[in-house]
Amino acid sequence: MKSPLQDQVDEWIAQHSFGLTHPVYSSLDLRIAPYKSAVVDVNLFPCGFNNLCETMIESSSKSLLAYMEAHYPQAKKIAIFCEAHTRNNFYFLNLKALDTIITGAGYRCLFVHPTIEGEKEGLHFSLSHLAKADIVISNNDFSDGYSPLLENLPIPVIPHRSLIWAKRRKSHHFSIIKDLAAELGDRLNLDPWLFSCEYEVEQQADLRDPHSLDSIKAKATLLFDKLNQKYTQLGINAAPTLFIKDDAGTYGMGIMTIQSVEELDHLNRKTINKMHVGKQHTINDLLIQEGVPSLVRHLEAVAEPVLYCVGNAFVGSFLRVNSLRDELANLNAKGMEFFRLCEQDDKDKRQLPPECCGLDIMTDPSRIAAKLSLLAAAIENTQALAA
């Protein structure tokens, strides 16, 4: 049952969503701490649909149908432009899940792969599908730049090309969230910090350059001061942590954590090199972000929920679990496992298969954080379409 607070939030979200076009799909990495919640990463080209259960897949199909009828009513055939993951079998499972979602919505699904022509892993790939489709949904985030195969097509390609990782910056998304959180917090008489996170940005960053390093240290000092003040104000007995990450990246690459500015004076060559290489690109801009610890545990390991959206609907979620990491670490790393996340009553929990955890972990702040992030994604997408 929704709380009265969530009813107020939903009314406010509906008012601010008027006239916006949500991205066709998205995924949100959510952190739930004992004292706050925040979305810490958002992907507009999400993989991992294979981690959703049958019920979630059905919900995704219904939401996709509603999205297509609202925005692309003439479309009958949807082409998926794929990542070049030729050695990642899990990625092909993701494509099969997308096929189930699209066909379940009543559309024909066609696959286009940058390097594969023909059959692989039970799927048929062909560049000729671009000429047959009515619309292209990209499942390739284009970290190394836009594909020439999609240039000058006479059909829509979504998400918009300005939202690819070669152009999009995480900090822009978080700047939108910051403004939204401030307005909503004022409306609800709540501290917006409870459902957002602090951050700074260093553009054209180079950890090997003393001047750039000094600038990063100054911004990290500013964040540590803000967080120490907030922790003291709220009586939080903990030491703040900062994530320093690629402002334009994915796949858990180019990330490190610090608990003091002094750590930046003692980086080894391996760490420095890691922070300059992202997925298929050189890291130029760094996001310095408040670290939000995770209180969520499954099988005695630290975990974080990943929420999946189609259009304006939350369609499913799973836990990213990593027994090799602690509550403040990046969990998108070696050792991670995935467990479907369902809100079930006690009777249903006993009937859940082993790949489901059955935890009920969502709190009012975590729900607000997720809804704000999806609204921010809609603002990003609408800005891209209008550009």
C-alpha positions in Angstrom: 0.0 0.0 0.0 1.4 3.4 -1.0 2.0 5.9 1.8 0.4 9.4 1.8 3.9 10.7 1.1 4.2 8.7 -2.1 0.8 10.0 -3.2 2.1 13.5 -2.9 5.2 12.6 -4.8 3.3 10.9 -7.6 1.1 14.0 -8.0 4.1 16.2 -8.2 5.9 13.8 -10.7 2.8 13.8 -12.9 2.6 17.5 -13.0 6.3 17.8 -14.0 6.1 15.0 -16.5 3.5 16.8 -18.6 4.8 17.4 -22.1 7.9 15.2 -21.6 8.9 12.2 -23.6 10.6 9.5 -21.6 13.4 7.4 -23.0 12.2 4.1 -24.5 14.0 2.3 -21.7 16.4 2.9 -18.9 18.0 1.3 -15.8 18.8 2.9 -12.5 21.5 1.8 -10.0 20.0 2.6 -6.5 21.9 2.8 -3.2 19.9 2.5 0.0 21.8 3.6 3.2 20.4 3.6 6.7 20.0 7.4 6.5 19.4 8.2 2.8 18.8 6.7 -0.7 20.1 7.9 -4.0 20.4 6.8 -7.6 24.1 6.7 -8.4 24.1 5.8 -12.1 21.6 5.8 -15.0 21.9 3.8 -18.2 19.8 4.8 -21.2 21.0 1.8 -23.2 20.4 -0.9 -20.6 21.4 -4.6 -21.0 20.5 -7.2 -18.5 16.9 -7.7 -19.4 17.6 -11.4 -19.1 17.7 -10.9 -15.3 14.0 -10.0 -15.2 11.4 -12.6 -14.4 8.6 -13.7 -16.6 6.1 -11.3 -14.9 8.5 -8.4 -15.3 9.0 -9.3 -19.0 5.2 -9.3 -19.5 5.0 -5.9 -17.8 7.8 -4.6 -20.1 5.8 -5.8 -23.1 2.7 -3.9 -22.0 4.7 -0.7 -21.3 6.5 -1.0 -24.6 3.2 -1.3 -26.4 1.8 1.8 -24.6 5.0 3.7 -25.5 5.0 2.8 -29.1 1.4 3.6 -29.6 1.9 7.0 -28.0 5.0 8.0 -29.9 5.4 5.8 -33.0 1.9 4.4 -33.8 2.8 3.5 -37.4 5.6 1.2 -36.4 5.2 -2.6 -36.9 8.8 -3.8 -37.1 11.5 -2.9 -34.6 15.2 -3.3 -35.2 17.5 -3.7 -32.3 21.0 -2.3 -33.0 23.3 -4.4 -30.8 26.6 -4.1 -28.9 29.6 -5.8 -30.4 29.7 -8.4 -27.5 30.7 -11.4 -29.5 32.3 -13.2 -26.6 29.7 -12.3 -23.9 27.0 -15.0 -23.9 25.0 -13.1 -21.3 24.6 -10.3 -23.7 22.9 -12.6 -26.2 20.5 -13.7 -23.4 19.7 -10.0 -22.9 18.9 -9.8 -26.7 16.6 -12.8 -26.4 14.8 -11.1 -23.5 14.3 -8.0 -25.6 13.0 -10.2 -28.4 10.4 -11.7 -26.0 9.4 -8.2 -24.8 9.1 -6.8 -28.4 7.2 -9.8 -29.8 5.1 -9.9 -26.7 4.0 -6.3 -27.4 2.9 -7.4 -30.9 5.8 -6.2 -33.0 8.3 -8.0 -35.2 11.8 -7.9 -33.8 14.8 -7.7 -36.1 18.5 -7.7 -35.0 21.3 -5.7 -36.5 24.9 -6.4 -35.2 28.0 -4.3 -36.2 30.1 -7.3 -37.1 27.8 -10.4 -37.3 25.8 -11.5 -40.3 23.7 -14.6 -40.0 22.9 -16.9 -37.1 24.5 -16.8 -33.7 23.2 -18.0 -30.3 19.8 -18.7 -31.8 19.4 -15.2 -33.2 19.5 -14.0 -36.8 21.5 -10.8 -37.5 21.5 -8.9 -40.7 22.3 -5.4 -41.9 19.4 -5.7 -44.3 17.1 -5.5 -41.3 17.7 -1.7 -41.3 15.9 -1.4 -44.6 13.0 -3.5 -43.4 12.4 -1.9 -40.0 10.1 1.0 -39.1 12.2 2.1 -36.2 15.6 1.3 -34.6 16.0 0.9 -30.9 19.7 1.0 -30.1 21.1 -1.3 -27.4 24.6 -0.1 -28.2 25.7 2.9 -26.0 28.3 4.0 -28.6 31.1 4.8 -26.1 33.4 5.2 -29.1 31.1 7.3 -31.2 28.0 6.9 -33.3 27.8 4.1 -35.9 27.9 5.1 -39.6 25.4 2.4 -40.2 22.8 4.5 -38.5 23.6 7.8 -40.4 20.9 9.2 -42.7 18.4 6.5 -42.0 14.8 7.5 -43.1 13.4 6.0 -39.9 13.6 7.1 -36.3 16.5 5.8 -34.2 16.0 5.9 -30.4 17.4 6.8 -27.9 18.6 10.0 -29.6 22.2 10.1 -30.8 23.1 13.0 -28.4 22.4 10.5 -25.5 25.2 8.1 -26.4 28.1 7.8 -24.0 30.4 9.5 -26.5 28.4 12.7 -25.8 26.2 12.3 -22.7 27.5 13.2 -19.3 26.3 11.7 -16.0 26.8 15.0 -14.3 24.1 16.6 -16.5 21.6 14.0 -15.3 22.6 14.6 -11.7 22.3 18.4 -12.1 18.7 17.9 -13.2 18.1 15.6 -10.2 19.6 18.3 -7.9 17.2 20.9 -9.1 14.2 18.5 -8.9 15.1 17.3 -5.5 15.4 20.9 -4.2 11.9 21.7 -5.5 10.3 18.5 -4.3 12.1 18.8 -0.9 10.7 22.2 -0.5 7.2 21.0 -1.4 7.4 18.1 1.1 9.3 19.9 3.8 12.1 17.3 3.5 15.9 17.6 3.1 16.6 16.9 -0.6 19.9 15.3 0.5 17.8 12.3 1.8 17.1 11.3 -1.8 19.9 12.7 -3.9 23.7 12.8 -3.7 26.4 15.5 -3.8 28.8 15.7 -6.7 31.4 17.8 -8.5 32.9 17.5 -12.0 36.4 17.9 -13.3 36.5 18.4 -17.1 39.6 17.4 -19.1 40.9 15.7 -16.0 44.4 14.2 -16.0 45.6 12.5 -12.8 49.2 12.7 -14.1 49.1 16.5 -14.4 49.8 18.4 -11.1 47.4 21.3 -12.0 44.5 18.9 -12.8 45.2 16.9 -9.7 45.2 20.0 -7.6 41.8 20.9 -9.0 40.4 17.4 -8.3 41.7 17.6 -4.8 40.1 21.0 -4.2 36.7 19.7 -5.4 37.1 16.5 -3.3 37.9 18.7 -0.3 34.7 20.7 -0.9 32.6 17.6 -1.0 34.2 16.1 2.1 33.5 19.3 4.0 29.9 19.3 2.9 29.4 15.7 3.9 31.2 16.0 7.2 28.9 18.9 8.0 25.8 17.0 7.0 26.9 13.9 9.0 27.4 16.0 12.1 24.1 17.7 11.6 22.2 14.4 11.3 24.3 12.5 13.9 25.7 10.0 11.4 28.6 8.2 12.9 30.6 7.4 9.8 33.4 8.7 7.6 32.3 10.0 4.2 33.6 8.3 1.1 33.8 9.7 -2.5 33.6 7.9 -5.8 35.7 9.2 -8.6 34.4 7.9 -11.9 34.2 8.4 -15.6 31.6 11.1 -16.3 30.7 9.4 -19.6 31.1 5.7 -19.0 29.6 2.3 -18.2 30.4 -1.3 -17.4 32.0 -0.4 -14.0 35.2 0.9 -15.7 37.2 3.9 -14.6 36.1 4.0 -10.9 37.9 4.5 -7.7 36.9 5.4 -4.1 38.7 7.6 -1.6 38.1 8.4 2.1 40.5 11.3 2.3 42.0 13.8 -0.1 45.5 12.7 0.8 44.9 9.4 -1.0 45.1 11.3 -4.3 48.8 12.1 -3.5 49.7 8.4 -3.4 48.0 6.8 -6.5 50.0 4.1 -8.1 50.6 3.8 -11.8 48.0 1.0 -12.2 45.3 3.1 -10.6 46.1 6.1 -12.7 46.1 4.1 -15.9 42.8 2.5 -14.9 41.3 6.0 -14.4 42.2 7.0 -18.0 40.6 4.1 -19.8 36.9 3.6 -20.2 34.9 1.3 -22.4 36.2 1.9 -25.9 37.3 5.4 -25.1 39.8 7.5 -23.2 38.4 9.1 -20.0 38.4 12.9 -20.2 35.9 14.1 -17.6 35.6 12.8 -14.1 32.6 12.8 -11.8 33.4 13.2 -8.1 30.4 11.8 -6.4 29.3 11.2 -2.8 29.5 7.6 -1.8 26.3 6.1 -0.5 26.8 2.9 1.4 24.4 0.0 0.8 22.6 -1.6 3.8 21.1 -4.2 1.5 22.4 -7.8 2.0 21.6 -11.0 0.3 23.3 -14.3 1.1 25.4 -12.4 3.6 26.9 -10.3 0.7 26.5 -6.6 0.0 23.9 -5.8 -2.7 22.2 -2.9 -4.6 18.9 -2.9 -6.5 18.9 -2.1 -10.2 15.6 -0.8 -11.4 14.4 -1.3 -15.1 12.0 1.1 -16.8 10.2 1.1 -20.1 8.9 4.6 -20.9 7.5 6.1 -17.8 6.9 2.7 -16.1 9.0 0.8 -13.6 8.8 -2.7 -15.0 11.1 -4.8 -12.9 14.2 -5.0 -10.7 17.0 -7.2 -9.6 19.8 -7.2 -7.0 23.4 -6.9 -8.0 25.2 -8.9 -5.3 29.0 -9.0 -4.8 30.5 -11.1 -2.1 34.0 -9.7 -2.9 33.1 -6.1 -2.2 32.1 -4.1 0.8 29.2 -1.7 1.4 31.0 1.3 -0.1 32.5 -0.3 -3.1 31.5 -0.4 -6.8 29.6 -3.7 -7.1 29.6 -3.7 -10.9 32.8 -5.7 -10.8 34.3 -9.2 -10.7 32.3 -11.4 -8.3 28.9 -9.9 -9.0 25.8 -12.1 -9.2 22.2 -11.2 -10.0 19.0 -12.1 -8.1 15.5 -11.0 -9.1 13.9 -8.6 -6.7 10.2 -9.0 -6.1 7.9 -7.6 -3.4 6.0 -10.7 -2.2 4.0 -11.6 0.9 5.4 -14.3 3.3 3.5 -17.1 1.6 4.7 -16.2 -1.8 8.3 -15.9 -0.6 8.4 -19.6 0.3 7.5 -20.4 -3.3 10.1 -18.3 -5.0 12.7 -20.0 -7.1 16.4 -19.7 -6.0 17.2 -17.0 -8.6 14.7 -14.7 -6.7 15.5 -13.1 -3.4 12.1 -12.0 -2.3 13.4 -9.1 -0.3 11.2 -6.1 0.4 13.8 -3.3 0.7 12.2 -0.2 -0.9 11.7 2.7 1.5 10.0 6.1 1.0 13.4 7.9 0.2 14.4 5.1 -2.2 11.2 5.4 -4.1 11.5 9.1 -4.3 15.1 8.8 -5.5 14.1 6.4 -8.3 11.1 8.5 -9.4 13.2 11.7 -9.5 15.8 9.9 -11.6 13.3 8.6 -14.1 11.8 12.1 -14.4 15.4 13.5 -14.9 15.9 11.0 -17.7 12.6 12.2 -19.3 13.9 15.7 -19.2 17.3 14.6 -20.7 15.4 12.8 -23.5 13.1 15.6 -24.3 16.0 18.1 -24.4 17.7 15.8 -26.9 14.7 15.5 -29.1 14.2 19.2 -29.2 17.9 20.0 -30.0 
